[in-house]
Amino acid sequence: MTKRFTTLGRYPTTRLRRNRREEWSRRLIAENKLSVDDLIWPVFVQEGSKSRTPVESMPGVDRLSIDLFVEAAREARDLGIPAIAIFPETDPKAKTPDAREAYNPGNLVCRATAAVKKAVPDIGIMTDVALDPFNSDGHDGIVRNGQILNDESVEALVKQALVQTEAGADIQAPSDMMDGRIGAIRKALDSKGYQHEQIMSYAAKYASAFYNPFRDAIGSSGALKGDKKTYQMDYANSDEALREVGFDIEEGADMVMVKPGLPYLDVVRRVKDAFGVPTYAYQVSGEYAMLRAAADRGWLDWNKVLIETLTGFKRAGCDGILTYGAVDAARLLQSK
């Protein structure tokens, strides 16, 4: 609801700069506070041992082998970051049209999840539920005759969510945008005794041009045939986003997400106002890459723009943010 001001005051009796004059005063009147508790750190994993590969299009971001991923999870825990999200670079030889590697209990995601849960049990683990890292067509669903199949894809996504949960994941995060997948996953988890495991739905995920560096990181950019506009949302729409979110809440989502972040903060605000549920946004790879690239060239101050943009997410209504800058932000917040 929009606030209506009945008394505005007049200069010089009212001077709005009074409250901004001193740092302690600015802290007292701050309307939104960013905390390490608001951060989820997305991390890319790869095969190998003691292996670290920089993602060229995402300065400062590396793909990590499982042993280094465990070390990174421990660092995140020590900084107070509540949860990490896992995204795999899958061997191209394991990618198939039916994306069956997604629900292989011994796949990279499941092994990485199990390793972190054993070594760092007190950090939350969120796993992606989508087929694009495992699909030889690069899509989030199964493709047949050029069409992305909905119901067949949901069957595969349910299997994927189950093996990831069995490996120890705390939050399943369907990012595929297939119709009905939240209800199907919730039903399957409950039937297997996982009533307490959470679902964070990518409820309003847009067909955005800001995802390209992510696709480089998981190795799906070369595989992608066509685009994702038949299942991800049109960036011209926000009423539709409310329908998507409403459906997912009714089907059992515990938390909802808007993706991307900065270009869609109006959608975040509408979702939070309409539903009042735990609401998240993803500062996606393209957003991160723009800020980091500009900072690396001396055009922006990375530390300042990182905290400013994340605070903007909070101001828009986010309860938390997925950001590749989570570790940097945690260190900055810790040093204050």
C-alpha positions in Angstrom: 0.0 0.0 0.0 1.3 3.5 -0.9 1.8 5.7 2.0 0.1 9.1 1.9 1.8 12.0 3.7 -0.6 14.4 5.3 2.1 16.6 6.8 5.2 17.4 4.8 6.7 20.3 6.8 8.2 23.5 5.4 11.6 24.9 5.1 13.3 26.4 7.1 11.4 25.0 10.1 11.8 21.5 8.7 15.3 20.6 7.4 15.5 17.0 6.2 19.3 17.2 6.2 19.3 17.4 10.0 18.8 13.6 10.2 21.5 13.0 7.6 24.1 15.2 9.2 25.9 12.6 11.4 26.8 9.0 10.7 25.2 7.8 14.0 22.0 9.6 13.1 21.9 8.1 9.6 22.2 4.7 11.3 19.3 5.4 13.6 16.9 6.4 10.8 17.9 3.8 8.3 14.7 2.1 7.0 16.4 -1.0 5.6 19.4 -2.9 7.0 21.4 -5.4 5.0 22.8 -8.3 7.1 24.9 -11.4 6.4 21.7 -13.3 7.3 20.2 -12.0 3.9 22.8 -13.8 1.8 22.8 -17.0 -0.2 26.0 -17.8 -2.1 25.7 -19.6 -5.5 28.8 -21.7 -6.2 29.8 -23.7 -9.3 31.3 -27.2 -8.9 33.4 -29.2 -11.3 35.0 -32.6 -11.4 38.6 -33.2 -10.3 40.7 -32.7 -7.1 42.2 -29.5 -5.8 40.9 -28.0 -9.0 39.9 -24.3 -9.5 38.9 -22.9 -12.9 38.1 -19.2 -13.3 34.9 -18.4 -15.1 36.1 -15.9 -17.7 32.9 -14.0 -18.1 32.4 -13.7 -14.3 35.6 -12.0 -12.8 36.4 -13.3 -9.3 34.2 -16.5 -9.7 35.7 -19.9 -10.0 34.4 -23.4 -10.6 35.6 -25.6 -7.7 36.3 -29.3 -7.3 34.4 -30.9 -4.5 37.3 -30.7 -2.0 37.7 -27.0 -2.6 33.9 -26.6 -2.5 33.9 -28.1 1.0 36.6 -25.5 2.0 34.5 -22.7 0.5 31.4 -23.9 2.4 33.3 -23.9 5.6 34.5 -20.3 4.9 30.9 -19.2 4.1 29.7 -20.8 7.4 32.4 -19.0 9.4 31.4 -15.7 7.8 27.8 -16.3 8.9 26.3 -16.9 5.5 23.3 -19.1 6.1 23.1 -21.1 2.9 24.9 -21.9 -0.4 23.5 -22.9 -3.7 25.1 -25.6 -5.9 25.4 -25.4 -9.7 27.4 -28.1 -11.7 29.5 -28.1 -14.8 28.5 -31.4 -16.2 30.8 -33.5 -18.4 29.4 -33.1 -22.0 29.6 -36.9 -22.4 27.0 -37.2 -19.6 24.5 -34.9 -21.3 21.6 -36.6 -23.1 18.3 -35.5 -24.6 16.4 -37.0 -21.6 18.8 -35.4 -19.1 19.0 -38.6 -17.1 22.2 -37.6 -15.4 20.1 -35.0 -13.4 18.6 -37.9 -11.4 21.7 -40.1 -11.1 22.3 -40.4 -7.4 26.1 -40.4 -8.0 26.1 -37.2 -10.1 28.3 -34.2 -9.3 25.6 -32.3 -7.5 24.7 -35.2 -5.2 28.4 -35.9 -4.4 29.1 -32.3 -3.7 26.0 -32.0 -1.5 26.9 -35.1 0.5 30.5 -33.9 1.0 29.5 -30.5 2.4 26.7 -32.0 4.6 29.3 -34.3 6.1 32.0 -31.7 6.7 29.9 -28.6 7.3 26.5 -29.8 8.5 25.4 -26.5 9.9 25.2 -24.6 6.6 22.1 -24.8 4.5 22.4 -26.4 1.0 20.1 -25.3 -1.8 20.1 -27.3 -5.1 18.8 -26.3 -8.4 16.0 -28.3 -10.0 16.3 -27.9 -13.7 17.6 -30.0 -16.6 19.8 -27.5 -18.5 23.1 -28.6 -16.9 22.3 -32.2 -18.0 20.4 -31.7 -21.2 22.2 -32.0 -24.5 19.8 -29.4 -25.9 20.7 -26.9 -23.1 17.0 -26.5 -22.1 15.5 -26.6 -18.6 13.1 -29.3 -19.9 13.0 -32.2 -22.2 12.9 -31.3 -25.9 11.1 -33.3 -28.6 10.6 -32.2 -32.2 11.6 -28.7 -31.2 9.1 -28.5 -28.4 9.9 -28.3 -24.7 7.6 -30.9 -23.1 6.0 -29.9 -19.8 4.7 -33.1 -18.1 7.6 -35.3 -19.2 10.0 -32.7 -17.9 8.1 -32.5 -14.5 8.6 -36.3 -14.1 12.4 -35.9 -14.6 12.4 -32.9 -12.2 10.7 -34.9 -9.5 13.3 -37.6 -9.8 16.1 -34.9 -9.6 14.6 -33.3 -6.5 14.4 -36.6 -4.8 18.0 -37.7 -5.4 19.3 -34.3 -4.3 17.2 -34.4 -1.1 18.4 -37.9 -0.4 22.0 -36.6 -0.8 21.4 -34.1 2.0 20.1 -30.9 0.3 17.9 -28.8 2.6 16.2 -26.7 -0.1 15.0 -27.7 -3.5 14.9 -24.8 -5.9 13.0 -25.5 -9.1 14.2 -23.0 -11.7 12.7 -24.6 -14.8 9.3 -22.8 -15.0 7.4 -25.9 -16.0 3.7 -25.8 -15.0 2.8 -27.9 -12.0 6.3 -28.9 -10.9 6.0 -27.4 -7.4 3.0 -29.5 -6.5 4.5 -32.6 -8.0 7.8 -32.2 -6.1 6.1 -31.4 -2.8 3.9 -34.5 -3.2 6.9 -36.7 -4.0 9.0 -35.3 -1.1 6.2 -35.8 1.4 5.6 -39.3 0.2 9.2 -40.2 0.8 9.2 -38.8 4.4 10.8 -35.4 3.5 7.9 -33.3 4.9 10.4 -30.8 6.5 12.6 -30.2 3.5 11.9 -26.8 1.9 11.1 -25.7 -1.6 12.2 -22.3 -2.8 10.5 -21.8 -6.2 11.9 -19.7 -8.9 8.3 -18.6 -9.2 8.8 -15.5 -11.5 11.8 -16.3 -13.7 12.1 -14.2 -16.8 13.5 -15.1 -20.3 16.4 -12.7 -19.7 19.6 -11.7 -21.6 21.3 -11.5 -18.3 22.0 -15.2 -17.9 24.8 -15.7 -20.5 27.8 -15.8 -18.1 26.0 -18.4 -16.0 25.6 -20.6 -19.0 29.3 -20.2 -19.6 29.9 -21.4 -16.1 27.9 -24.6 -16.3 28.8 -25.3 -19.9 25.3 -25.0 -21.4 25.7 -22.0 -23.6 27.1 -23.9 -26.6 24.4 -26.6 -26.2 21.4 -24.3 -26.1 19.2 -24.6 -29.2 16.8 -21.7 -29.7 15.6 -19.7 -26.6 13.6 -20.2 -23.5 10.7 -17.9 -24.2 8.0 -20.6 -24.3 8.5 -21.4 -20.6 10.3 -18.5 -19.0 8.4 -15.3 -18.6 8.1 -12.3 -20.9 10.0 -9.3 -19.4 7.1 -7.0 -20.4 4.8 -8.7 -17.8 4.3 -8.3 -14.1 0.6 -9.2 -13.6 1.5 -12.7 -14.9 4.3 -12.9 -12.3 1.6 -12.7 -9.6 -0.3 -15.6 -11.1 2.9 -17.7 -11.2 3.7 -16.9 -7.6 0.2 -17.6 -6.5 0.1 -21.0 -8.2 3.4 -22.0 -6.6 2.4 -21.0 -3.1 -0.9 -23.0 -3.5 1.2 -26.0 -4.7 3.4 -25.9 -1.6 6.3 -23.5 -2.2 7.8 -22.3 1.2 9.6 -19.4 -0.4 9.5 -17.7 -3.8 12.1 -16.0 -6.0 12.1 -13.4 -8.7 14.9 -13.7 -11.3 16.8 -11.7 -12.4 17.2 -9.1 -9.7 17.9 -5.4 -10.4 15.8 -5.0 -13.6 12.8 -6.7 -11.8 12.7 -5.0 -8.4 9.2 -3.7 -9.2 8.1 -7.3 -9.4 9.7 -8.1 -6.1 7.8 -5.3 -4.5 4.5 -6.5 -6.0 5.1 -10.1 -4.9 5.9 -9.1 -1.4 2.9 -6.7 -1.1 0.5 -9.2 -2.6 1.5 -12.4 -0.8 3.7 -11.5 2.2 5.6 -14.8 1.9 9.4 -15.1 2.2 10.5 -13.5 -1.0 14.0 -13.7 -2.6 15.7 -12.4 -5.7 18.8 -13.5 -7.6 21.5 -11.0 -8.6 22.2 -13.0 -11.7 25.5 -13.6 -13.5 25.0 -10.7 -16.0 24.3 -8.2 -13.2 27.3 -9.4 -11.3 29.6 -9.4 -14.4 28.6 -5.8 -15.3 29.5 -4.5 -11.8 32.7 -6.5 -11.5 33.9 -5.7 -15.0 33.3 -1.9 -14.4 35.0 -2.1 -11.0 38.0 -4.0 -12.5 38.4 -1.1 -14.9 38.3 1.5 -12.2 34.9 2.9 -13.3 33.1 1.8 -10.1 34.0 1.0 -6.5 33.1 -2.7 -6.1 32.6 -2.7 -2.4 30.4 0.3 -2.5 28.2 -0.7 -5.4 27.9 -4.3 -4.1 26.4 -3.1 -0.7 24.3 -0.4 -2.4 22.7 -2.9 -4.9 22.1 -5.5 -2.2 20.5 -2.9 0.0 18.3 -2.0 -2.9 17.1 -5.6 -3.0 16.2 -5.3 0.7 14.4 -2.0 0.1 12.3 -3.6 -2.7 11.1 -6.2 -0.2 13.6 -9.1 -0.4 14.0 -11.3 2.6 17.2 -12.6 1.1 19.4 -12.4 -2.0 21.3 -14.9 -4.0 24.6 -13.2 -5.1 28.0 -14.2 -6.3 29.3 -11.4 -4.1 28.0 -13.0 -0.9 31.5 -13.7 0.5 32.7 -10.1 -0.3 29.5 -8.7 1.2 29.8 -10.8 4.3 33.4 -9.6 4.9 32.3 -6.0 4.4 29.4 -6.3 6.8 31.6 -8.1 9.3 34.1 -5.3 9.2 31.6 -2.6 10.0 
